[in-house]
Every structure is written in structure tokens, then in C-alpha cells.
Amino acid sequence: ADLGADVVKVEVPGRGDDTRAWGPPFLKGADGQDEIGTSAYYLAANRNKRSIAVDFASSDGAALLRELALKADIVIENFKVGGLKKYGLDWESLKVLKPSLVYCSVTGFGQTGPYASRGGYDFVAQGMGGFMAITGEEGGQPLRAGVAMADVTTGLYATISILAALRHAERTGEGQQIDISLLDTQIACLANQAMNWLVGGVDPGRLGNRHPTVVPYKTFDVADGTIIIAIGNDGQFRAFCTLMGVPSLAQDERFVTASARLINRDAIEAEVQRLVANEPGLPLIDRLAAAGVPAGPVNKVSEVFADPFITARNVVHDFVRADGAQIPSVAFPGKLSATPATMRRPPPRVGEDEQCILADWLGS
């Protein structure tokens, strides 16, 4: 939707999308009161869409959605496997009517495999996909990420897959079904940690803020808090040592290469901690950045949105709804030079666009 598509969100009449109720916090309406049913969670994912409320358990509702599907280039659904078949809204039914259709099915565990019949949530996928086993303090309990990473990354992989399938359909007239699951995606997002197991037989564990193979690359305590120092190569390590007044440290055989620093992780991390312990954090970060050494603060969310980066990069867009309610939104991160993302519509109320959608899509 951010990139220009007319996205029609099909909702349950009355209550709509489940996430509408996932608050507080809720949007403050024009009267300053909480607008129950318009949660911050819902607002995070629904700008630029239009909403239609349809009871597709009824024959008329299902028929209407089939009409809309045949006008669409893309259909996205996240029902349990086989859940739409009885309404004639599944891939097999629709592809007969529109062979060029791109049909994306998002599930917890895929259309096939031993868990296909199960419902899935992000939390379960993070646990089953190994993500929690490598997240948390060393020796501590497994932790989920602070946001729904399996949900978010599955959405991103789904979008990539949809765009590739759409390009194929435009070239050949042939549509296809995309079968993407939370668990498949979470496993893919293990990235180098998956390869540590597949290549080296290393079953990764929790390392807190340490990196499994890059050292020193973690949080360090400074005079007024905690900062991140992320030294990714030997040149950056030499620059750090020079900046901190200990150039000879970069020539120590225990630390001179990335592999040596990994083997001697405890020793070099202790040395870096000693060097920075009495330094004020923000001035040190500025000096490190000027020397080409990646470093940064550990911001609270409130501090993120107070950073000058937010204004300089137009990160926040404020919608003003027709009734005067103000709705902030975090903008699309990609800056496209020819076809930039647009912020056209605030997240819709349940079914508010029904008449316009029917007129635009069906001429009725």
C-alpha cells in the first residue's frame, strides 16, 4: 500500500481485525478520549489500506469476495490450511477463474508438512525456529524479541515473493500460489547462526549482547551508562586502539586478527571495557564515529524519537483524520528516487470504504 497499491482489507463486520482491540494504548479521538477499537497495534500496520466488512460465511458475502478477487492482481490470506475452500476463495478455486492471479497464503507452519493443520503465532515460531535459544543473557532464560519478528519478517518475505510472482504474471500471464509460513521464515532468519550449525556443527547458545564470531562487538559500560562498540574488522580495531592511546594493543598477537580476537574474546573484551570505563558515552561515540569505528547509544524508544535523525529523514508522518483526530505513523524506510512511498490514508475504521471500493472495483 505504501508503494501505491490499492489494498482492500477484508474484515469481520462489527469488530473487524482482532488487533483493533489489542490495547491500551488506544488512539485519542478528536474529543481527547480513548477510541476503543483503534489500538496503537492496529495503527502500526494499516495505513494506506481501505476497509470492507464482509461476512463471507454467507453465500452473498463469499460471492462478493470472489468478484473482488477476480478484479485483483493479488490475493493475500492468512487462514488455516483449507479454511477458505468451502467459500470458493482458496487458490484452487480462484486460479480456474483467473489464471494470472498471484495468491499468497500466510500460515504458521505452511500448506504441507507435519504441522500444517496447526494455527501459529509469532511467539511460537520464535521458540520453534531457534530464535529464542540464541536470544538472552548467557546462562539465562530464552527470550523472545521485543517485537513480533517472525510476523514482521514473514510479511517482508511475503512481499518480496509477491513482487517476484507479480513480475512473472505480467510477463507470462501465469499466476501462482505463494506458500509462506512463520516457521519457515524464522528459520531463514537464523542466518549465520543456522550456518554455524550446518557447516560447523556448532549449536549456538545465548551470548547476551556478544556476537558469536565478531569481537569486540557488544555493549560496554561507560561513565554515564552503556554504549555499543561494534568493531567488525582489523582496520577498525587498529583505529580503536589508536584513538584510545594504545596502538600497541593492535599488534598484540592475541588480538591482531579477527580469529585471534575471537579465540581470546574474554581478554580483549576486558581490555576494551577498561579503556572506556571512565569515558562519558556520547562524546566517546562521536570520537569513535569520527575515527571510523562503529558505535552508538542504547536508546529507549522515547529517545529514538527525540533524535535529530527522525526529522532529517522524515521518519514520522502525522495524519489528520476527517474528524480532526491526529494519527502518527512511522514512514516506509526505503527512499525511492523515482517512485517514493506515499502516505495517502490513515488506517481505516471497520468497513468505512465499502461503497467506494464497490464503485471503484465493481462499478456498483
Secondary structure by P-SEA (a helix, b strand, c coil): cccccbbbbbbccccccccccccccccccccccccccccaaaaaccccbbbbbbccccaaaaaaaaaaaaaccbbbbbccccccccccccaaaaaaaccccbbbbbcccccccccccccccaaaaaaaaccccccccccccccccccaaaaaaaaaaaaaaaaaaaaaaaaccbbbbbbbcaaaaaaaacaaaaaaaaccccccccccccccccccbbbbbcccbbbbbbbccaaaaaaaaaaacccccccccccccaaaaaaaaaaaaaaaaaaccccccaaaaaaaaaacccccccccaaaaaacccccccccbbbbbcccbbbbbbbccccccccccccccccccccccaaaaaaaacccc
